């Protein structure tokens, strides 16, 4: 205690200073609104900053939750967008004329899935059984043929694309009337090249000759463009040989296709079946 | 003793009077504001006890504050000034050498010592004063210029006052 008193009296100047300085500061803050306000403000600023830091930390910890809720909201909003609604409208044109009977009608469909780089490519369109699409129908587009309908659900249909090893299409060379079957994926998998098989060698095929559908299969109307002959072929000793065809359809940019409905295909198939049975 | 108290009392009243009625209206665009009244604290006798020194500093600061409507600001600055005065005198003056003349005056201590004494104490006082008055470091450059110019003005006035009442060392 004595030591403390000695200490205080030795450094009395300092303690007096502290006392009077504190008194004057109290006076300053009690009586001057500006200093008081700015002290409070700065303390508020300090507290505010502390809270902000804390919030930042908390925000970081809640990040997973927040991103989940944002993703859920995105999904909800996305489901309200126009392009997430299924177009349940099928457009079909038919001409009624008694002198001619309508053999083919066309149904517009949009491509919703497509592939060109596989061995067996298929296409999905947004029209299905409810629009009258059945397996086995032909599919064309504005520049050429596309493929054959494979499977059908209520609202969708898959198409066995021309770029599929099992697809066979009856084709004809316009200039010479020679016909054969068109296949793809025999040697190379170039999505622009197909092969027209079994064209007799006496037929003079030149580069640039047009290949069209023959109309024999009743899937496609006759005369739908397929492509052009790529090379003038060499003469060989064989009876027939294959021709490389540059396809006119660009499968990589396919957007809208037409499904071909043939009104007489059932009748024709039934007749052909009857004939085959009669032959047997 | 009575003479010292009387002369200091008169000095107190006179300096406060000059400060609040004359120097309050003098200034260079609020940049250079003289605070001559601190000369009273500077000129208190060496032998003043610390409690009295601090009390008088606080009182004169408070008096000036009440005229300036800045209650506490000058008092705080003067309290700091008193502390610096104690430290400065402890460092520079030998206790035993001024039995005859007890006051830190220009005529007694010499121009050199008094000049530094005045400059340092004024600078400290003005720094504290303006910093507390502005109470923000937002425009510190402006505050710094105010401190420097005001200190120069105050020191100039102090020297003038000291030369007016110049008294050669009596030997």
Interface residues (C-beta under 8 A of the other chain):
Chain A: X12 X13 X14 X16 X17 X19 X20 X21 X23 X24 X25 X26 X27 X28 X29 X30 X31 X32 X34 X35 X38 X39
Chain B: X50 X51 X53 X54 X55 X57 X58 X61 X62 X65 X70 X71 X72 X73 X75 X76 X78 X79 X80 X82 X83 X86 X87 X132 X135 X136
